[in-house]
Amino acid sequence: MRPGIALFGRLVCLLTGIWMVCAWLPAQAATTERIVVNRFSGVAIEGFDPVAYFVDGSAAQGTAEFEANLWGAVWRFRNEGNRASFLAHPEIYGPQFGGYDPADIARGVTIAGNPRFFAIVAQRLYLFSREANRDAFAANPERFLYEVGKRWPALQEQLSQ
């Protein structure tokens, strides 16, 4: 038998074995395009606690000890109280537009917000890809939200395809 064919056969056997083992492992998390998540872990907004923005006024990492699954994403929290608050009112504590930058949405593109660049306007959390976008949004949120309102439905539809 030629060495190349033997090597190919062994590779196929190895890959088949790996696939069979992995098929029995539980899935760690579902991922979605409508929420900004880590594509490997399914963790939303880089593991930052969405409730901490409201309670502490700052971006704070959550922990794996306090997790919740919602909207096809894994959310992390600093404590059980924050987790419970989020699950009771996810529409309030979850980042608007799934964590995509509203300044970019207003321009017609979806770019993930960075959890370190945020603003709370009218008791809603917004994440931004850059500080400049956050500052522009904060100066005139109504203008951005008007543009976002026109563009978000079509962009959201594209994300789900």
Secondary structure as UniProt FT lines:
FT   HELIX           3..24
FT   TURN            39..41
FT   STRAND          43..44
FT   HELIX           45..47
FT   TURN            50..51
FT   HELIX           52..55
FT   STRAND          63..70
FT   TURN            71..72
FT   STRAND          73..77
FT   HELIX           80..88
FT   HELIX           90..93
FT   HELIX           96..99
FT   HELIX           102..107
FT   STRAND          114..121
FT   TURN            122..123
FT   STRAND          124..128
FT   HELIX           131..139
FT   HELIX           141..159
//
